[in-house]
Amino acid sequence: MKVLIKNGRVIDPASNRDEIADVAIAAGRIIAIGSAPVDFAPNRTVDASGCIVAPGLMDLALRLREPGHEHEGMLESEMAATVAGGVTSLVCPPDTDPVLDEPGLVEMLKFRAEKLHQARVFPQGALTRNLQGEVLTEMVELTESGCVAFGQADVPLVNTQVLQRAMQYASTFDYAVWLRPQDYYLGQGVAASGALATRMGLSGVPVAAEVIAMQTIFELMRTTGARVHLCRISSAAGVALVRQAKDEGLPLTCDVSINSLHLTDTDIGYFDSRMRLNPPLRQQADREALREGLADGTIDALVSDHTPVDEDAKALPFAESEPGATGVELLLSLALKWGQESGVGLTRALAVLTSEPARVLGNALGTLQVSAGQLVTGGVADVCVFDPQAEWVVQPEMLRSQGKHTPFSGYELPGRVRCTIVGGQIAFQD
């Protein structure tokens, strides 16, 4: 298919491009940025007047809920929500049922996703069998089947010796290890430790749970040489430790969720289970440190942490309800909101959703690495067209995701996705 995107403001953070231009697409590739070739005859034309034409977004933490949790999200519904949010590539954690610890399971997931012709799915393989923290998975075979990294999702790896061996194994083959930094024993609470949790009688998760886990990971990085990506850091102390580790030269990247970037523990209100999230929402000082860390590059990427949860699991009392929220359709708008409020500008707000996540994935992207997260002539045509001036109110019932629970219900947000193109094909158009 040949597609012509006309009159849009083309912004590519990777190359600092920011200009009014046309984008011509043919055979899944961008063949021109600026003016289309004279003999170019498009099958489809997208009028992007007043809109931003950006690289397709990349979400490093998006649960599709299949296999095993179809009552909370079907592959069809979550992939539809993904492209409606402008996301063209996603990494899904391994905590499905069964766990993504066998090549056949990974291949099946990728095959089913590819048949939908929507976003690109990059599975994260389990670091240990069934995420039980005892036996390492066959990382080489899982990589050959399509895994881009290895992790434990939200399941802490208690045995430090197993973690050390896993990192040694990963380092041997230059695989990345993705870890949620949280100490198992200190992380059993349901809200962030503090005055509010104490007043509400909720069991707390102290900042020390994150800090202790980070210190352990960093020490093992020094001895094994493994590359590590920290998933969804949540505290000011965590940001400071990451900054120190990067200054030291450790091969480290990290991300933060849209929830921690915008919300604090006070948003729990009167035991609002929509705010039951993992990691738990922390205090305002933590939120401000996360925002600053994302602005100055200490934190590499912003993620939706999209985790659809069904009605029954959220209708329980706060402490018993299932953590998680729907977020992929809000990712772009919340990034723009942060960009406006923090004064970092549109380019940085887009970079943490495009070029920076692509850099985190690096070699794992294979042939896509050259142009992933970018708009370049000859590159893969993954494009997001959005109207930055449009404002919309978050109405859960209007979301395409099967999960309707979001802590941002009723928020007025900037930016609406008008068109999402994946591999030269229009996957979504508003």
C-alpha positions in Angstrom: 0.0 0.0 0.0 1.1 3.5 -0.8 0.2 6.2 1.8 0.7 9.9 1.7 0.6 11.9 4.9 0.1 15.6 3.9 0.7 18.9 5.5 1.7 17.6 9.0 4.3 18.9 11.4 6.9 16.2 11.3 8.7 15.8 14.6 11.4 13.2 15.0 13.2 13.4 18.4 16.1 11.1 17.3 17.2 13.5 14.5 15.8 16.8 16.0 13.6 17.2 12.9 10.7 19.6 13.3 9.2 20.9 10.1 6.0 21.0 8.0 6.4 18.3 5.5 4.7 15.4 3.6 5.6 11.8 4.4 5.4 9.3 1.5 5.1 5.6 2.3 5.4 2.6 0.0 6.0 -1.1 0.6 6.1 -0.6 4.3 8.9 2.0 4.2 9.2 5.7 4.3 10.4 6.7 0.8 10.4 10.5 1.3 10.0 13.2 3.9 9.4 16.7 2.6 7.9 16.4 -0.9 6.6 13.1 -2.4 8.2 11.9 -5.6 6.6 13.4 -8.7 5.3 10.0 -9.9 4.0 8.9 -6.4 0.4 7.8 -6.6 -0.9 7.0 -3.1 -3.7 4.5 -2.4 -4.6 6.5 0.7 -4.0 10.1 1.7 -4.0 11.3 5.3 -4.6 15.0 5.8 -2.4 15.9 8.8 -3.1 19.6 8.7 -2.8 20.9 12.3 -1.4 17.6 13.5 1.9 16.2 14.6 3.4 13.4 12.5 5.7 11.4 14.9 7.3 8.0 15.1 5.0 5.3 16.3 5.1 5.1 20.0 6.9 2.2 21.8 5.5 0.9 25.1 7.9 -1.1 27.2 5.3 -2.4 29.7 1.9 -3.5 28.2 0.0 -6.6 29.4 -2.1 -8.2 26.6 -3.6 -10.6 29.2 -3.4 -13.6 26.9 -2.9 -16.4 27.4 -4.6 -17.2 30.7 -6.4 -14.0 31.7 -8.9 -13.6 28.9 -11.6 -12.6 31.4 -9.5 -9.4 31.9 -8.4 -8.7 28.3 -8.5 -10.4 24.9 -5.7 -10.1 22.4 -8.1 -8.4 20.0 -9.3 -5.8 22.4 -5.9 -4.9 23.8 -4.3 -4.7 20.4 -7.1 -2.5 19.2 -6.5 -0.3 22.3 -2.8 -0.3 21.6 -3.0 1.2 18.0 -5.8 3.6 19.1 -3.2 5.0 21.6 -0.7 5.5 18.8 1.5 2.6 20.0 3.1 0.6 17.1 5.5 -1.6 19.2 5.1 -3.1 22.7 6.9 -5.3 25.1 4.7 -7.6 27.1 5.8 -9.0 30.4 6.1 -12.8 30.9 3.5 -13.2 33.7 0.8 -14.8 31.5 -0.8 -18.2 32.3 1.1 -20.2 31.4 4.2 -18.1 31.9 6.3 -17.2 28.9 9.1 -19.6 29.7 8.8 -22.0 26.7 9.7 -21.2 23.1 6.4 -22.6 21.9 4.3 -20.2 24.0 6.3 -17.2 22.8 5.9 -18.3 19.1 2.2 -18.8 19.6 1.7 -15.4 21.1 3.7 -13.7 18.3 1.8 -15.7 15.6 -1.6 -14.7 17.0 -0.6 -11.1 17.3 0.8 -10.9 13.8 -2.4 -12.3 12.4 -4.2 -9.2 13.7 -2.0 -6.9 11.6 -1.8 -4.3 14.3 1.1 -3.4 16.7 4.4 -5.2 16.8 4.7 -7.5 19.8 8.0 -8.1 21.5 7.6 -10.7 24.3 9.8 -10.5 27.4 10.8 -14.1 28.4 10.7 -15.4 32.0 14.0 -15.3 33.8 13.2 -18.4 35.8 10.8 -21.3 35.2 7.3 -20.3 36.0 8.7 -17.2 37.6 9.4 -19.3 40.7 12.9 -18.0 41.1 14.5 -21.5 41.3 15.5 -22.8 37.8 16.8 -20.6 35.0 15.0 -20.7 31.6 16.6 -21.6 28.3 17.4 -18.0 27.3 19.0 -18.8 24.1 16.0 -20.8 22.8 13.6 -18.1 24.0 15.6 -15.4 22.2 15.5 -17.5 19.0 11.7 -17.7 19.4 11.4 -13.9 19.7 12.1 -12.7 23.3 13.8 -9.4 23.5 14.7 -9.5 27.2 14.3 -11.6 30.4 12.6 -10.7 33.7 10.4 -11.7 36.5 7.5 -9.2 35.9 6.3 -8.1 39.3 7.5 -11.3 41.1 10.7 -10.6 43.2 13.5 -13.1 42.8 14.2 -13.9 46.5 17.3 -16.1 46.0 20.2 -13.8 45.4 22.4 -16.7 44.2 19.8 -17.5 41.5 19.7 -13.9 40.4 23.5 -13.8 40.2 23.6 -16.9 38.0 20.8 -15.5 35.8 22.7 -12.3 35.3 26.0 -14.2 34.6 24.1 -16.3 32.0 22.5 -13.2 30.4 25.8 -11.3 30.4 27.5 -14.2 28.5 25.1 -13.8 25.6 24.6 -10.0 26.1 20.9 -10.4 26.9 19.2 -7.7 28.9 17.7 -8.5 32.3 14.6 -6.5 33.2 13.8 -6.3 36.9 11.2 -4.6 39.1 13.3 -3.4 42.1 11.3 -4.5 45.1 12.5 -6.5 48.1 10.2 -9.5 48.6 9.8 -9.2 52.4 9.4 -5.5 52.6 7.2 -5.3 49.6 4.1 -7.1 50.9 2.0 -4.0 51.6 -0.7 -2.4 49.5 0.1 1.3 49.7 3.2 3.4 50.1 4.4 3.7 53.7 3.7 7.1 55.2 1.2 9.1 57.2 -1.7 8.4 54.8 -1.3 4.6 54.8 -1.0 4.6 58.6 -4.1 6.8 59.0 -6.1 4.5 56.7 -4.9 1.3 58.3 -3.3 0.1 55.0 -0.1 -2.1 55.1 2.8 -0.1 53.8 5.6 -0.6 51.3 8.6 1.5 52.4 11.0 3.2 50.0 13.6 0.8 51.5 12.0 -2.0 49.6 13.0 -0.4 46.3 16.4 0.9 47.5 17.6 -2.4 48.9 16.6 -4.2 45.8 18.4 -1.7 43.7 21.6 -1.9 45.7 21.6 -5.7 45.4 21.1 -5.4 41.6 23.8 -2.8 41.2 26.3 -4.9 43.1 25.6 -7.9 41.0 25.9 -5.8 37.9 29.4 -4.8 39.0 30.4 -8.5 39.4 28.6 -10.0 36.4 28.7 -7.2 33.8 25.1 -7.8 33.0 22.9 -5.1 31.3 19.9 -4.3 33.4 16.7 -2.4 32.8 14.8 -1.3 35.9 11.0 -1.4 35.5 8.8 1.3 37.0 10.9 2.9 39.6 8.7 4.9 42.0 10.8 6.9 44.6 13.0 9.9 44.8 15.7 7.7 46.5 15.4 5.3 43.6 16.0 8.1 41.1 19.1 9.3 43.0 20.5 5.8 43.0 20.0 5.4 39.3 21.7 8.7 38.7 24.7 7.5 40.7 24.8 4.2 39.0 24.7 5.8 35.5 27.5 8.2 36.5 29.5 5.2 37.6 29.1 3.8 34.1 26.9 0.8 34.8 25.0 -0.5 31.7 21.7 0.6 33.2 18.4 1.9 31.9 15.0 2.4 33.6 11.4 3.5 33.1 8.6 5.0 35.1 4.8 4.5 34.7 2.3 7.2 33.8 0.6 6.5 37.1 3.7 7.3 39.3 4.4 10.3 37.1 1.1 12.0 37.7 -0.5 10.6 40.9 0.4 10.5 44.6 -0.9 8.5 47.6 -3.4 11.2 48.4 -5.3 10.2 45.2 -6.3 7.0 47.0 -9.0 9.2 48.6 -11.6 7.1 50.3 -10.1 3.7 49.5 -10.5 4.1 45.7 -9.5 0.7 44.3 -8.7 2.3 40.9 -5.6 3.6 42.7 -4.6 0.2 43.8 -1.4 0.0 41.7 1.9 -1.8 41.6 4.2 -0.1 42.4 2.1 1.8 44.9 1.6 5.6 44.6 4.1 7.5 46.7 4.3 11.0 48.1 4.5 14.3 46.2 8.3 14.6 46.7 8.7 11.2 45.0 6.5 12.3 42.1 8.5 15.5 41.5 11.8 13.6 41.6 10.4 11.1 39.0 9.3 14.0 36.8 12.7 15.7 37.0 14.5 12.3 36.4 12.5 11.8 33.2 13.2 15.3 32.1 17.0 15.1 32.6 17.4 11.6 31.1 18.1 9.8 34.4 14.9 7.9 33.6 14.9 6.7 30.0 11.3 5.9 29.1 7.7 6.4 30.0 5.4 3.4 30.0 1.7 2.8 30.3 2.0 -0.2 32.6 -1.2 -1.3 30.9 -2.8 -4.0 33.1 -6.5 -4.6 32.4 -8.4 -5.7 35.5 -12.0 -7.1 35.5 -14.9 -5.6 37.4 -15.1 -8.2 40.1 -11.4 -7.9 41.0 -11.6 -4.1 41.4 -15.0 -4.2 43.3 -13.3 -5.7 46.4 -12.0 -3.7 49.4 -8.9 -1.7 48.5 -6.4 -4.0 50.2 -8.0 -7.1 48.6 -8.5 -5.7 45.1 -6.2 -6.6 42.2 -3.6 -4.0 41.4 -3.5 -2.7 37.9 -5.1 -0.1 35.5 -5.8 0.4 31.9 -3.4 2.9 30.4 -2.2 2.4 26.8 -4.9 4.7 25.3 -3.8 7.5 27.8 -0.1 7.1 27.3 0.4 9.8 24.7 -1.9 12.3 26.3 -0.3 11.9 29.8 3.2 12.3 28.2 2.0 15.6 26.6 0.5 16.7 29.9 3.8 16.1 31.7 5.6 17.9 28.9 3.4 20.9 29.3 3.5 21.0 33.1 7.3 20.4 33.3 8.2 22.7 30.5 10.4 20.1 28.8 8.8 20.7 25.4 7.1 18.5 22.9 10.3 16.9 21.6 11.4 15.4 24.9 7.8 14.3 25.7 7.8 12.3 22.4 11.4 11.1 22.9 10.5 9.1 26.1 7.9 7.3 24.0 9.9 6.7 20.8 13.6 7.0 20.4 14.5 6.4 24.0 12.5 3.1 24.3 14.1 2.0 21.0 17.5 2.7 22.5 16.6 0.6 25.6 15.7 -2.4 23.4 18.8 -1.9 21.1 20.1 -5.0 19.4 17.0 -7.0 20.5 15.0 -5.2 17.8 17.0 -7.0 15.1 16.6 -5.5 11.6 14.2 -2.9 13.0 16.9 -1.4 15.2 18.2 1.0 12.4 15.0 2.9 12.2 12.9 2.0 15.2 11.5 5.0 17.1 12.5 7.3 14.3 11.2 8.9 11.1 13.9 8.4 8.5 13.9 7.9 4.7 14.2 4.2 4.0 13.1 3.3 7.5 10.2 1.2 8.6 6.9 3.1 8.3 5.6 3.1 11.9 3.9 6.4 12.3 1.6 8.2 14.8 -0.4 11.2 13.7 -2.1 13.1 16.5 -3.8 16.4 17.1 -1.9 18.2 19.9 -4.7 20.8 20.3 -7.5 18.4 20.8 -8.7 17.9 24.3 -10.8 15.0 25.6 -12.2 13.8 28.9 -11.3 10.2 29.9 -14.5 8.2 29.9 -13.7 4.6 30.8 -16.7 3.2 28.9 -15.3 4.7 25.7 -11.9 3.0 26.0 -11.3 0.1 23.6 -9.5 -1.9 26.2 -11.5 -4.7 27.8 -10.4 -3.3 31.1 -12.3 -0.1 32.0 -10.6 0.8 35.3 -8.3 3.8 35.2 -7.2 6.2 37.9 -7.5 9.1 35.4 -11.3 8.7 34.9 -12.8 12.2 34.4 -9.4 13.9 33.6 -9.3 16.3 30.7 -6.2 15.5 28.7 -4.5 17.0 25.7 -3.8 15.3 22.4 -5.9 12.8 20.3 -4.5 10.1 18.0 -5.9 10.5 14.5 -4.0 7.8 12.6 -1.6 5.0 13.5 0.4 3.3 10.7 2.3 0.1 11.3 4.6 -1.2 8.6 3.0 1.0 6.0 -0.6 -0.2 6.8 -3.2 2.0 8.5 -4.0 0.2 11.7 -6.2 2.9 13.2 -7.9 6.0 11.9 -10.2 8.3 13.9 
